[in-house]
Amino acid sequence: MSETLFINVNVIDGTGAAAFAGQVLVRGNRIAQVAREGATIEAPDAQLVDGAGATLMPGMTDAHAHLSFLNAATLEELTDITPERHVLETAKNAKLLLDHGFTSMFSGSSARDHTDTAIRDAINAGDIPGPRLKAATRQMTVSGGFGDIGKEDAYSLVLNGPEEFRKACRQAAHNGVDTFKIVPSAPGSGKDPLAEDTAMSDDEVAAVCEVARQRNRMVAAHARSADAVKMCVRNGVQVIYHATLADGEATDMLEARKDSVYVAPAMGLPYGRLKDGETYGVTTSDYMRARAEKEIETVSAKMAELRQRGVRVLPGGDYGFKWNPHGRNARDLFMFVELFGFSPLEAIRAATQYGGELMGMPGELGLVVQGAYADLLLVNGDPVADIQILQDRDRFLAIMKDGEFHKSPTPDQGQIRVAAE
């Protein structure tokens, strides 16, 4: 069984605790031993990686991933290429995200049926490089709801009534998805740019959650309105995206279920539109600018409150649009610090330990502790001092997933020493 010994590294273990100088031994696909503060590990047959003071931390998880969204300018364009080409382009995104230090991805929906599952299975078989992936359905919406674009081959599946949702979820489970994605809220028509309606009914959401419990699947929901958030919590949805307009009652309900629910605010879209829209040639109307500005302000305050209440808030920014492209995903950690009031260690914990819990492997993924899976990043620099360095793929001196190097450390990088075999 192969062994790799990291020495002379500053370890961020993912728990939120302060970094420490130490050594880490990987045996097979697990972390076999962690030594702290001057203690040494004896492993004479291990490949030696001298980090020269670099940071060793867990691989990151994106909690709202859309690998099959191909940086399109509009939602309508997401399926404008053939299904065959779509799979190939999605495979490229899988490698790109692993290159950027994301060793796990929780899908927030697939642009087409079977695309997520095909990519997940190819990654698991070792046919293509990519993160661990929880595969999702297309997003399931209702007539007139968000995503009903009147296009036959659309990124949304339009359903009406609990029986249609129940049937679609049973078929999706048969097809092998891990997550049912639903859209219980939809943009409203009021003057307020953040106005949101609640489009799905309680019995429709209940039907989805019923099948999920029967078939051991998860449910993720695009839920912006307060009523949508409450409906999701009440019926057992585990992953709530946005939570933009969660009122006091909805916030209390989230806190009451903080041990079984995750929130991902998906701030990449409004932030990217404001900061990078012009750079990517995307025109932003006064209305959309006002909406983005208000969403950033509103969601920032809500996520800060949820953090204080102990609700698990995870990064995952709806990347995969022209103004919010894949590869920028670690910008979420910067936003957690800059906008939500997280400390850098709290932001890293959200992307690592909490990400491992979301992926269904609590205590085994997203941590640098004995017995955990060896998904590791060797980072040139200290992300606690500057969280933004995690956005720079060149800062990753090594990327390990499941005990194997996706990016191997090389002596010519100048920051590390690799023992000769």
N, C-alpha and C positions, 0 to 999 in steps of 0.2 A: 504494500500500500504506500503510495507516494506521500512524502512529507515536505512541507515548506515552513521554514522558521523565519519570521520577521523579527529583526532585532533593531535596537536604536530607533524606536518609533514612539510617538506620542499618541496614545490610544484614546479615542472617543468611543465609548462602549455602547452608545445609543440610549442609555437609560436616563439621560439628562444630567448625570453626574459629571464633575469636572474631569478633564483629560488627565492622563497620567503617563509618565514614561514607563515603557515596558517592553515585553516580548510576547509574541503570539505564535503558537505552533498549530499548523493545520495538518491534519492527518486524514487522507481521503477527502471527503466532502464536508468534514466537520472540524470545528475548532477543538483541538485536543487539550490545549493548556494555555493559560494566560498568566504571565508573571508580571508583577508590579515593582516599581521603584527599586531597581538595583538587583532584584532576584533574577536568576538565569535559568534557562531551560536547556537541558541536555538532550540533544537530538543530533548525534554525529552523522547520521545518514541523510539528514534533511537538506533540501536546497536552501541556501542561506540568502536572505534578502536583507541587506543593511539599509535601513531607511534614512540614515544620516539626519535624523531629527524630523523627518516628514510625519504627517498625520495618518494613522491607520484608523478607519472608521467603517461602519457597516455600509453596504450598498443601499441606495435610496429606492423608495417606492413612490410612484405616481398614482394617486388614488382616483383620478378622473382622466383616464387615458383614452385616446381615440387613435390607435395606430393606423386604422384604415381611413382616417380623414387626411387627405393628401394636400394640405395647405391650400385649399380652394378659397376663392374670394367670397363665395356665397354657399349657403346650405344646398341650394338647388344644384350646384355643380359637383356635389360630392360623388355622384355615381355617373358622371359623364364619360367614363372610360369603360372598357369591357371588363367583365368580371375577372378574366384571366390576368389582364394587365394590373388590375386592382390588387390582386394577391401578390404579384411581384413587387409592386411599389410599397405595399404594406410590409413586406419582408425587409425592404431597405430601411423603413422607419424603425423596425424592431432592432436592427443592428445599430442604427444611429442613436437610439435611446440607451442602449447598453454602452456605447462609446462615451456617452455623457454621464455614466455612473448610475444609471437606473437599472438595477438588477431585478426589479419586480415592477409589474404594471397591473393595476386593477382597471379593467376596461369600463368606460362609461357608456359604451355602446359601439356596435360594429356598424359600418356604413352599409354592409350587405349581409344577408344571411350566410352563415358558414365561414365568412372571412376570418373572424376572430378564432374560431375553433381550428381552422386549417393552419393558421399561423402558430397557435399554441401547440398543436400536435407536432408540427414540424420542428419547433424549438425543442420540445421535450424529447423528440427522437434524435436530436443532434444534427438534423439536416440543415438548419440555418442558425446563425447566431442571434440571440435575442434574450430579453429578460424573461423571468418567470411571468406567466400571463394568466390572469383570470378572464376567461372569454365571456362576452356578453351577447345578448340579442341585439337586433336593431332596436331603436327606441320605439316603444309601443305607446301610441297616442290615440286620441279620439277624433271623430269627425269635427273639423273646425278648430282642433287643438293645435298646439305648437308642434310643427313638423308635418302637418297635413298640407302638403304643397301641391296636391293634385297631379302628381307624377307617378306613373306606374312603377318604375324602378327607382323608388325614393329611399332615402336613408331612414324613413319612419314606416312602421307598420300601423295602419289605421284600423282600429277596432272599436266596437260599440257594444256595451252590455257585458255583464260578468261572464256569461258563457263564452263569448268570443275571446275574451282575455284568458279564461281558463283553458280553452282549447289551444290557443297559441302558445301558452306557457308549457302545456304538456308536450306539444310537439317540439318546442325548443329544448326541453329537458331530454327528450328522446334524441335530439340532434347533438347533445353533448355540451351545451353551454353551461357556464358556472353561475351566471347572473342574469336575472330578468331586469331589463331597464324600462321604467315607465315614466310618463310625463303627465303628472296630475295637475300642473299649472300651466297657464298660457298668458301671453301679453294681454293686458286689458286695454280698454278704449278711453280711459279717463285722461284728464289733462296732465296728471302727474306722470312723468316719463317712466316711473317705476311701477305704475299700476299693473296689477296682476289679477287675473281671474283664476278660479279653481275649476278646471275643466273635467277631470275625472270624477266619478261618483265614489262614494264610500264602498259600495258593494263591488265595484270594479277593482279597486285597490285590494279589498279583502280577498277577492278571487285569486289575484296574482299571488298574494302572500300565502294563501291556502295551498296552492300547488308548490310554492317554494318550500314550505314546511314538509309537505309530503315527499318531495323529491330531493331534499337536502340541498337546495339552491339558495342563493342570496338575491335580494331585491335592492336595486338602486333607483333613486327617483330624482328627477328634475323638479324640485319643489321650491318655488320662490314665494308664493303667497302664504300668509299665516295659516289659512285653513288647509292648504295642501300639506304643509309641514305637520300640522296636528293630525291630519288624516293618516299620514304615513307613519307617524310614531304610534298612533292608536292601533294600527293594523300590523305592526311589526316589521316595517321596512328598516333594513339595517344601515343603508348608506343614503344620506340625504345631501344632494348637491344644491348649492347656492344658499338656501334658507334666508334669502334676502330680506324678506319682510316678516320674519318670525316675531310675533308680538310676545308680551309677557307670559301669556299662557303657554304658547308654543315653546318658549325658552325653558319654562319650568318643566314641561313634558320631556324635553331633550335632556335636561339635567337628571330627571328621574330615571331615564334609561341610559345614562352615560356609560354603563358597563356593557351595553349591547348595541349602541348606535355610533355611527361615525358621521362627521360633517366635513364636506369638502367645498369651500366657498367658490372655487373656480374663478379666481380674480384675474387670471391671465387674459381673458377676453376684453373686459373693459379697460384694464391697465394697458394692454397692448394696443388697443384702438387709440387711446389718448397719446401714448408715448411713441408708437411706431407706425401708426396708420399711414402717415405721409411718406415715411421711408419706404414702405412696401407698395406705395401707389394706391392706397385705399382712401377714398374720399369719405370724410366724416361730416355728416350734416350737423347743424346746430342742435337738432333734436337728439341725435345719437350722442353728441358730445355731452349734452346735459344729462342724458341717461347714464352714460359711463361715469361722469363725475359724481352724480348722486349715488350710483351703485357702490362706487369705491368708498365713499364716506359712510353710507349706511351699513354696508357689509363689514367694514373695518371695525366699527363700533360693536356690531353684533358678535363678531369673532373674538374680540377682546373680552367681551362679557362671557361667552361660552368657555373660553380658556380659563377665566377666573372661577367658573363653576365646575371645572374639571371635566368638561365634555371634550372628547377627542376630536380635535380639528386637524385635518390632514391636508397637505399640499396636493394639488392636482388642478391645473388651470385651464382645462379645455383646449389644450394645444392641438394644432392641426389645421389652422386657418391661415390665410395669407398674411395677416397682420400679427399672427400669434403662432409662428411656425414651430414644428417639432425641433427639439434641440435647445429651446429656451426654458425648458421645464424647471430647472433649478432656480429660476427667477422667483418662483413661488416662495422659496425659503427666505429670500431677501424681503419679499412683501410681508411675510409673517413677522419679520423683525421690524421693518420700516413702518408698516401700517397697522399691524394688529397688537404690537407691544410684546411679542415673544422675545425672549433672550435667544441668542444664536443656538445655545444648547437645547432649548425647548423646541426651536424650529427643526433642528437636526433630529431630535427625538420623534417629532411628528412624522418625519420622512423615513424613519428607520424602525424603531421599536413599534410605534403605532402602525406603520405600514406592514410590518410582519404580522401583527395581530389581524389587520384587515385581510391579509392574504391567507388567513386560517392557520397560521403557524406561530401562535404566541409562545414566547420564550425560546423559539428555535430559529427565528428569522429576524433580521434587523438589529442584531445585537453582536457585540464582541465579548462573548462569554463562553466558558467551557460547555461543549455539547451543541452549540448553535451551528447552523449551516454556515459554511465559509463563503459568504457573499461579502467581499471586502473591497475597499477603495484605499489606495495609497496616494495621499494628496500632498503635493508640493505646497506647503504653507499651512497656515492655521485658520480654518474656517470659523473658529470662535472669534478670532480677531477681525476677520473680514469674511462674512458669509458669502459675499459675491464671488469669491474665487471658485465656488462650486459650479458656477455657470461656465467656466473655462475648461473645456475638455482636455486641453494641453496640460492642465494642472494634475491630471490623473496619471501618476507615474506607473500605476498598475491597477488593473481591474480584474478581480477574481469573482467568479460565479460558480457556486457548487463545488468549490475546491479546485477549480481549474482556471488558469489565467485566460481571460479574454484579451487583455492587453498585458503582455509580459514586461516585467521590469528589465531595463537594459543598462549596462554600466555606463554607456556613453551619454546618459542623461545628466550625469554630473552630480545628482543629488543622492544617488544610491550606489550600493556595491552589491553585485551578485556573484556569489561564489562559483568558481568553475566546477563543472560537473566531473 
